[in-house]
Amino acid sequence: MSTQVSKSQFKAKALEFFRQVEASGESVVVTDHGQAKLEIRPYIPQTRKPLDVLRGSVLRFDNPTAPIAEGDWEALK
């Protein structure tokens, strides 16, 4: 469960909230006019190498030397 605080409360007691997150492991959500804007949570270092995250994500690549047009990118569709 996370704690919610307003931006002004967080500004006044930021160090206290950092220590709370560090000690409890629970996140703190900072709100602005009642809307959640930021989440302060403990840092968990990546144990895997960056390229290991991508391993197996390319299933088939038929022609690696062919030019790629702008319409070929799925992210742009």
PAPA-777966 format. One record per residue (C-alpha): z, y, x; residue number from 1. Coordinates in steps of 0.001 Angstrom, whole numbers, plus 500000, padded with zeros to 6 digits. Each point is the difference from the previous one (the first is absolute). Example, Ala and Ser with C-alpha at 12.3 -4.5 7.8 and 13.67 -1.06 7.14 Angstrom:
% PAPA-777966
      pz      py      px    i
  507800  495500  512300    1
  499340  503440  501370    2
//
This chain:
% PAPA-777966
      pz      py      px    i
  500000  500000  500000    1
  499159  503436  501332    2
  501853  503292  499683    3
  498183  503028  498581    4
  500777  503509  501236    5
  498369  503350  499427    6
  498155  501761  502774    7
  502705  502663  500250    8
  502783  497376  500241    9
  498045  498151  502682   10
  499410  503182  501972   11
  503718  500789  500036   12
  501147  496487  500933   13
  497028  498382  501757   14
  502006  498564  502906   15
  502509  498496  497579   16
  497187  498302  498047   17
  498434  498702  503241   18
  503315  498418  500967   19
  500371  498522  496511   20
  496548  498392  500205   21
  500740  498676  503487   22
  503362  498523  498963   23
  499079  498541  496613   24
  496320  499184  500501   25
  499235  501483  496574   26
  497371  502664  499529   27
  500480  503574  498821   28
  497377  501551  497720   29
  499601  503773  500290   30
  498880  501705  496787   31
  498378  503366  499314   32
  500440  501266  496431   33
  500954  496479  498897   34
  496900  498368  501527   35
  500426  497548  502879   36
  498256  501418  503090   37
  501424  498245  503076   38
  501752  496760  500823   39
  502292  499768  503002   40
  500507  496375  501024   41
  501019  498030  503079   42
  497304  499443  502596   43
  498907  496389  500374   44
  497875  499497  503123   45
  496821  497961  499765   46
  500444  496674  501719   47
  496317  499099  499829   48
  497296  501436  502211   49
  497718  502476  498179   50
  496929  497776  500291   51
  501922  496999  498636   52
  500301  501872  496698   53
  496179  500035  499740   54
  499495  496413  501125   55
  498115  498029  497336   56
  499048  503049  497952   57
  496285  499784  500918   58
  498685  496887  498334   59
  496317  500276  500845   60
  497915  502509  501908   61
  496340  499032  499800   62
  498279  502623  502118   63
  502408  501966  502202   64
  497259  502092  501624   65
  498393  501224  496752   66
  500472  503697  499169   67
  502407  500795  497186   68
  499042  502446  497270   69
  502504  502194  498198   70
  499541  497949  496799   71
  501018  496785  501783   72
  503653  500999  500293   73
  502065  498555  497151   74
  502650  502695  500446   75
  497460  502693  499032   76
  499024  498321  496725   77
//
